[in-house]
Amino acid sequence: MAATLHDIGKIGVPDNILMKPGLLTEVEIATMQAHTQIGHEIVSPSTDEIMKVAAAIALSHHERWDGSGLSLQARRGGDPDRSPHRSGVRCL
């Protein structure tokens, strides 16, 4: 259930960007990338455990193991060494 909500934030992205047939401009790319934060903001107020997981998935579903993903990298100031995923990998 939680994973099905991963792109819920795209409801906050204008249709002209979502449906654009060609390449996106830098501004349009930034707008599209914001869908992870938008999705998190939509789902995170819930107190339901599944919705808490959905909020985390919405926020981080474009993250990569090396920390080079979309949303969390921006909040870390572009420092992949501060990636929560890399921390988890180091603990394995």
Secondary structure, DSSP 8 states (H G I E B T S, - for coil): -GGGGTTGGGGGS-HHHHT-SS---HHHHHHHHTHHHHHHHHHTT---HHHHHHHHHHHHTT--TTS--SHHHHHTTT-GGG-HHHHHHHH-
